[in-house]
Amino acid sequence: MKFSRQTTLRSQATVTGVGVHSGLPVSLTLGPAPVDAGFIFVRTGLDGSDREVVATADAVIATEFATVLGDREGPLVSTAEHVLAALRGMGVDNATIEVDGAEVPIMDGSAAAFVAAIDQAGIVTQPGVRRFIQVLKPVQVKIGESVGELRPFAGGFRAEVEIDFTNQVIGRQTFSFDLSPEGFRREVARARTFGCMSDVARLWGAGFALGASFDNTVVFDEARLLNAEGLRYADECARHKVLDVIGDLALAGLPLLGSYRSVRGGHKLNNAVLKALLTDRSAWRVVESETARRPARGHVEAGAGTVGGLVAPAYGPDVS
């Protein structure tokens, strides 16, 4: 059947930018990885040897303003969500992600640059059979006014997001998305991180978001959008939250077969729901592609083909 084999990148591709919080220059290189390796972050530029961490839920050590991965020695790389979303969204199973700084570069605030890097590197099929985490029963987490839930779903992976901001320019938005590489490229990858000017000023004062600018963030004040070029989608904020979800849930380690719904969600909620699922061993099972349900109509091959997918967050406050 289609989508039966794992994929990796054919070659390496590099992007350069700045960290959204530090404002410092950083380079990121995507490259191939072996069968069953998953997504491996390699932090270079440190004193001594490089450090590695596999991008899984167990490696998450902070979710306040971005997804931060680390190990017993401490944080390794921050703002991992957008590149993870690009890899999962484009149907890549295994990849190395070399970063020479403490943050993944923010680029234009979306996953578009990482999708372009994946296109440059190319996607190739590997001999390993693709495996999925299939959600078997509902798992829900509530954090204040935020609610997130994973449920069984017969058609691959679906994300349903609702945001509701007191800022009337953003207001209430909803967006639902059935994951496929073609759909990810067209409908989600270009959606940028966003925030309110009052939040940006507060973050600057606290030493965060030092690299944020109109080049990488959609910014609103109480009355209007401040970016001169306007929005890429009328509901760009909700679409970016879906991008975050795909990146955050990529930390499951395997593509998810299920439906995820969040209301007023963010990185913290996404991570909490994923950990709640993985902790309840009766709520999921690992299936191989030959036994998984056929993906929803519209899922297409990426390179050699793949289905399923998950997670990535913005730099702004965690509750939308």
C-alpha positions as CSV (number, residue, x, y, z in Angstrom):
1,M,0.0,0.0,0.0
2,K,1.1,3.6,-0.4
3,F,2.9,5.4,2.5
4,S,4.4,2.1,3.6
5,R,8.0,3.1,3.9
6,Q,9.9,5.5,6.1
7,T,11.6,8.5,4.6
8,T,14.6,10.7,5.2
9,L,16.4,13.6,3.4
10,R,18.6,12.9,0.4
11,S,21.3,15.4,1.3
12,Q,21.9,18.4,3.5
13,A,20.4,21.9,3.3
14,T,21.3,24.9,5.5
15,V,19.3,28.0,6.6
16,T,20.6,31.0,8.5
17,G,18.8,33.5,10.6
18,V,18.5,34.9,14.1
19,G,17.1,33.5,17.4
20,V,13.8,35.1,18.2
21,H,14.7,35.5,21.9
22,S,18.4,36.1,21.8
23,G,18.6,38.0,18.6
24,L,21.9,36.3,17.8
25,P,22.8,34.8,14.4
26,V,22.3,31.0,14.1
27,S,22.6,28.4,11.3
28,L,20.6,25.2,11.0
29,T,21.4,22.3,8.8
30,L,18.9,19.5,7.9
31,G,20.3,16.2,6.9
32,P,19.7,12.4,6.5
33,A,19.2,10.0,9.5
34,P,19.0,6.2,9.6
35,V,15.8,4.2,9.7
36,D,13.9,4.5,13.1
37,A,16.2,7.4,14.2
38,G,13.4,10.0,14.4
39,F,14.4,13.7,14.6
40,I,17.8,14.2,16.2
41,F,19.0,17.6,17.2
42,V,22.7,18.1,17.2
43,R,24.0,21.2,19.0
44,T,27.3,22.3,17.6
45,G,29.5,25.2,18.5
46,L,29.8,24.2,22.1
47,D,33.1,23.8,24.1
48,G,34.1,20.2,23.7
49,S,32.1,17.7,21.8
50,D,28.7,18.2,20.2
51,R,25.5,17.3,22.2
52,E,22.6,15.4,20.8
53,V,19.0,14.9,21.8
54,V,16.2,13.0,20.1
55,A,13.1,15.1,19.7
56,T,10.6,13.3,22.0
57,A,8.2,14.4,24.7
58,D,10.7,13.2,27.3
59,A,13.2,15.7,26.1
60,V,10.9,18.7,26.6
61,I,12.2,20.8,29.6
62,A,10.2,24.1,29.0
63,T,7.1,25.3,27.1
64,E,6.6,28.8,28.4
65,F,7.4,30.8,25.3
66,A,8.6,28.1,23.0
67,T,9.4,24.3,23.0
68,V,12.8,23.8,24.6
69,L,14.6,20.5,24.4
70,G,17.4,19.3,26.6
71,D,18.9,16.5,28.7
72,R,20.4,16.0,32.2
73,E,23.0,18.6,31.4
74,G,20.4,21.3,30.8
75,P,18.8,23.0,27.8
76,L,20.1,22.1,24.3
77,V,17.9,24.0,21.8
78,S,14.9,26.3,22.0
79,T,12.1,27.1,19.6
80,A,12.2,23.7,18.0
81,E,8.5,23.7,17.0
82,H,8.6,25.2,13.5
83,V,11.3,23.0,12.0
84,L,9.6,19.9,13.6
85,A,6.3,20.9,12.1
86,A,8.0,21.3,8.6
87,L,9.6,17.8,8.9
88,R,6.4,16.1,10.1
89,G,4.2,18.1,7.8
90,M,6.2,17.3,4.7
91,G,6.3,13.5,5.5
92,V,9.9,13.1,6.7
93,D,10.3,10.4,9.3
94,N,14.1,10.6,10.1
95,A,16.4,13.6,10.0
96,T,19.3,15.3,11.8
97,I,18.9,18.9,12.7
98,E,22.3,20.6,13.4
99,V,22.1,23.9,15.2
100,D,25.1,26.1,16.1
101,G,23.3,28.2,18.6
102,A,20.8,27.9,21.5
103,E,17.8,28.6,19.3
104,V,16.4,27.4,16.0
105,P,16.4,30.5,13.7
106,I,12.9,32.1,13.6
107,M,13.3,32.9,9.9
108,D,10.1,34.8,8.8
109,G,8.1,33.4,11.8
110,S,6.6,30.5,9.8
111,A,7.8,27.1,8.6
112,A,8.2,28.2,5.0
113,A,12.0,28.4,5.0
114,F,12.3,24.9,6.5
115,V,9.9,23.5,3.8
116,A,12.2,25.1,1.2
117,A,15.2,23.5,2.8
118,I,13.5,20.1,2.7
119,D,12.7,20.7,-1.0
120,Q,16.4,21.5,-1.6
121,A,17.6,18.4,0.2
122,G,15.0,16.1,-1.3
123,I,13.1,13.3,0.3
124,V,14.0,9.6,-0.3
125,T,12.4,6.3,0.7
126,Q,14.1,4.1,3.3
127,P,13.6,0.3,3.7
128,G,12.0,0.5,7.1
129,V,8.3,0.2,7.4
130,R,6.6,3.3,8.6
131,R,5.0,3.1,12.1
132,F,2.3,5.2,13.7
133,I,0.9,5.9,17.1
134,Q,-2.8,5.2,16.8
135,V,-5.0,6.9,19.4
136,L,-7.5,4.4,20.8
137,K,-9.6,6.5,23.2
138,P,-10.1,10.1,24.2
139,V,-7.4,11.8,26.3
140,Q,-8.2,15.3,27.6
141,V,-6.3,17.9,29.6
142,K,-7.6,21.2,31.0
143,I,-5.3,24.1,32.1
144,G,-7.4,27.0,33.3
145,E,-9.6,28.1,30.4
146,S,-7.5,26.0,27.9
147,V,-8.7,22.6,26.8
148,G,-6.9,20.0,24.6
149,E,-8.0,16.6,23.6
150,L,-6.8,13.7,21.4
151,R,-9.4,11.4,20.0
152,P,-9.5,8.4,17.7
153,F,-9.8,9.3,14.0
154,A,-10.1,7.1,11.0
155,G,-8.4,9.5,8.5
156,G,-4.8,10.1,9.4
157,F,-4.2,13.2,11.6
158,R,-6.6,16.1,12.0
159,A,-6.0,19.3,14.0
160,E,-8.9,21.5,15.1
161,V,-7.9,24.8,16.8
162,E,-10.0,27.6,18.3
163,I,-8.4,30.8,19.6
164,D,-10.2,33.6,21.4
165,F,-8.2,36.7,22.2
166,T,-9.4,39.7,24.1
167,N,-7.6,41.7,21.4
168,Q,-10.5,42.5,19.1
169,V,-8.4,42.6,16.0
170,I,-7.5,38.9,16.5
171,G,-10.7,37.9,18.2
172,R,-12.1,34.4,17.9
173,Q,-10.8,32.2,15.0
174,T,-11.1,28.5,14.2
175,F,-9.2,26.4,11.7
176,S,-9.4,22.6,11.0
177,F,-6.8,20.8,9.0
178,D,-6.3,17.2,7.8
179,L,-2.6,16.7,7.5
180,S,-0.9,16.0,4.2
181,P,2.3,17.3,2.7
182,E,0.4,19.1,-0.1
183,G,-2.0,20.7,2.3
184,F,0.7,21.6,4.8
185,R,2.7,23.4,2.1
186,R,-0.4,25.3,0.8
187,E,-2.5,26.0,3.9
188,V,-0.2,26.0,7.0
189,A,3.5,26.3,6.4
190,R,3.4,30.1,5.6
191,A,1.4,31.1,8.7
192,R,3.6,33.3,10.9
193,T,4.0,33.7,14.6
194,F,2.0,36.6,16.1
195,G,1.5,38.7,19.2
196,C,0.2,41.9,20.6
197,M,2.4,45.0,20.8
198,S,1.8,45.2,24.6
199,D,3.1,41.6,25.0
200,V,6.1,42.3,22.8
201,A,7.1,45.3,24.9
202,R,6.7,43.2,28.1
203,L,8.8,40.4,26.7
204,W,11.5,42.9,25.6
205,G,11.6,44.3,29.1
206,A,12.0,40.7,30.5
207,G,14.9,40.0,28.1
208,F,12.9,37.9,25.7
209,A,12.0,38.3,22.1
210,L,15.1,40.4,21.4
211,G,15.1,39.1,17.8
212,A,11.4,39.7,17.2
213,S,10.6,42.2,14.4
214,F,8.0,42.9,11.8
215,D,10.1,40.7,9.5
216,N,9.3,37.6,11.6
217,T,6.2,38.4,13.7
218,V,2.7,39.5,12.9
219,V,2.0,42.3,15.4
220,F,-1.3,43.8,16.5
221,D,-2.1,46.8,18.7
222,E,-5.6,47.3,20.2
223,A,-7.0,48.7,17.0
224,R,-5.1,47.3,13.9
225,L,-2.5,45.1,12.3
226,L,0.8,46.9,12.4
227,N,2.6,44.9,9.6
228,A,2.6,47.0,6.4
229,E,2.3,43.9,4.1
230,G,-0.8,42.6,5.8
231,L,-1.8,39.0,6.5
232,R,-1.1,35.9,4.4
233,Y,-4.4,34.4,5.4
234,A,-7.5,36.0,6.9
235,D,-7.2,33.5,9.8
236,E,-3.4,33.4,9.9
237,C,-3.3,33.4,13.7
238,A,-5.4,30.2,13.9
239,R,-3.4,28.6,11.1
240,H,-0.2,29.3,13.0
241,K,-1.6,27.6,16.1
242,V,-2.2,24.5,13.9
243,L,1.4,24.8,12.8
244,D,2.4,24.8,16.4
245,V,0.2,21.8,17.1
246,I,1.9,19.8,14.3
247,G,5.3,20.7,15.6
248,D,4.5,20.0,19.3
249,L,2.9,16.7,18.6
250,A,5.8,15.6,16.4
251,L,7.4,15.0,19.8
252,A,5.4,11.8,20.0
253,G,8.3,10.3,18.1
254,L,6.1,8.7,15.5
255,P,3.3,10.2,13.3
256,L,-0.1,10.2,15.1
257,L,-3.3,8.7,13.8
258,G,-5.9,10.7,15.6
259,S,-7.7,14.0,15.9
260,Y,-6.5,16.8,18.2
261,R,-8.7,19.7,19.3
262,S,-7.5,22.6,21.3
263,V,-9.4,25.7,22.7
264,R,-7.2,28.6,23.8
265,G,-4.2,26.3,23.6
266,G,-0.5,26.7,23.3
267,H,2.8,24.8,23.7
268,K,2.2,24.0,27.4
269,L,-1.2,22.5,26.7
270,N,-0.1,20.6,23.6
271,N,2.8,19.0,25.5
272,A,0.5,18.2,28.5
273,V,-2.0,16.4,26.2
274,L,0.8,14.4,24.4
275,K,2.3,13.3,27.7
276,A,-1.1,12.3,29.1
277,L,-1.6,10.2,26.0
278,L,1.7,8.5,26.2
279,T,1.4,7.9,30.0
280,D,-1.9,6.0,29.5
281,R,-0.7,2.8,27.7
282,S,-4.4,1.8,27.1
283,A,-5.0,5.0,25.1
284,W,-2.7,4.1,22.1
285,R,-0.9,1.5,20.2
286,V,1.9,1.4,17.6
287,V,0.8,0.2,14.2
288,E,2.7,-0.4,11.0
289,S,1.6,1.2,7.8
290,E,0.2,-2.0,6.4
291,T,-2.2,-2.3,9.3
292,A,-3.0,1.4,9.8
293,R,-6.2,2.8,8.3
294,R,-5.9,4.4,4.9
295,P,-5.3,8.1,5.2
296,A,-8.0,10.6,4.5
297,R,-8.6,11.6,0.9
298,G,-6.2,14.3,-0.2
299,H,-3.1,12.9,1.6
300,V,-0.4,12.7,-1.0
301,E,3.1,11.4,-1.3
302,A,6.1,13.5,-0.3
303,G,9.1,12.3,-2.3
304,A,8.5,8.6,-1.7
305,G,5.2,9.3,0.1
306,T,4.0,9.4,3.7
307,V,1.0,10.1,5.8
308,G,0.4,11.2,9.3
309,G,2.0,14.0,11.2
310,L,2.2,16.2,14.1
311,V,3.7,19.7,16.1
312,A,5.2,23.7,16.5
313,P,4.8,26.8,18.7
314,A,5.2,30.6,18.5
315,Y,7.3,32.7,20.8
316,G,4.3,34.5,22.3
317,P,2.4,33.9,25.5
318,D,1.3,30.3,25.9
319,V,-2.4,30.9,26.3
320,S,-4.2,32.3,23.3
